[in-house]
Amino acid sequence: MTVRVTGELDYDTGDELLAAVTEHLPRTTALRSMRMDLRDPSWIDSSGLSALLMIHRRTSAVGPTLRLDHRPDFLDRLLRLTDVMDHLTAPSGEASRTDRYDATGAGAT
């Protein structure tokens, strides 16, 4: 399952994203991973980060591994500043880094 995030992920939209993902979780128990395509958000604030952390918690409880694909640089900075990079990208930290490359193979970093 892939969830594509666009626009701003913030105080006004974080709960909506969390509710939408949570609604689909009972149907994803057979999945190995839930992918969040993050190539299009224009901004993610602390409330958006909180939503990502809650999504991670809920997917971990049900089974699928949450993968944050195509993370923008500003999200990586936020993850490092708040010391949750390893938490949200583990256990496949190397694969998550690879996910930052676009389809042409050009690095997104």
SVG drawing of the C-alpha trace seen along z (x, -y; Angstrom):
<svg xmlns="http://www.w3.org/2000/svg" viewBox="-11 -24 34 36">
<polyline fill="none" stroke="black" stroke-width="0.4" points="0.0,0.0 1.3,-3.5 0.0,-6.7 1.0,-9.8 1.3,-13.0 0.9,-16.3 0.6,-19.9 1.4,-20.8 1.5,-18.2 0.9,-20.3 -1.5,-21.1 -4.4,-21.4 -3.8,-18.2 -1.9,-15.8 -5.0,-14.4 -6.7,-13.9 -3.7,-11.9 -3.5,-9.8 -7.3,-9.1 -7.1,-8.1 -4.1,-5.7 -5.6,-4.3 -8.9,-3.6 -7.0,-1.3 -4.7,0.4 -7.1,3.4 -7.0,4.3 -3.2,4.2 -2.3,6.9 -1.0,9.2 1.2,6.4 4.9,6.3 5.2,2.5 3.2,-0.6 4.9,-3.2 4.5,-6.9 5.4,-8.8 6.7,-12.1 8.0,-13.7 5.3,-16.4 4.7,-17.9 5.5,-21.6 6.0,-21.7 6.0,-19.4 5.9,-21.0 6.0,-19.4 2.4,-18.4 3.0,-16.6 6.0,-14.9 3.8,-13.8 1.3,-12.3 4.2,-10.4 5.3,-9.1 1.7,-8.0 1.4,-6.3 4.6,-4.5 3.4,-3.4 0.1,-2.1 1.6,-0.3 4.2,1.3 1.4,2.6 -0.5,4.2 2.5,5.5 3.5,3.5 6.8,1.7 6.4,-2.0 8.7,-3.3 9.2,-7.0 10.0,-7.2 11.4,-10.2 11.9,-12.2 12.6,-15.9 15.7,-17.4 13.6,-19.6 12.0,-16.4 15.4,-14.8 16.7,-17.9 13.6,-17.8 14.1,-14.0 17.7,-14.6 17.0,-17.7 14.3,-15.8 16.5,-12.7 13.9,-10.4 15.6,-9.7 16.7,-6.2 13.3,-5.5 11.3,-6.3 13.7,-4.8 14.8,-1.7 15.3,1.3 16.1,0.8 18.0,-2.4 20.1,-1.7 17.0,-0.9 15.3,-4.1 18.2,-6.1 18.0,-4.5 14.3,-5.4 15.4,-9.0 16.4,-8.6 14.0,-9.4 13.0,-7.1 15.8,-8.4 18.4,-7.4 19.4,-11.0 19.9,-11.7 17.2,-13.7 19.8,-14.8"/>
</svg>
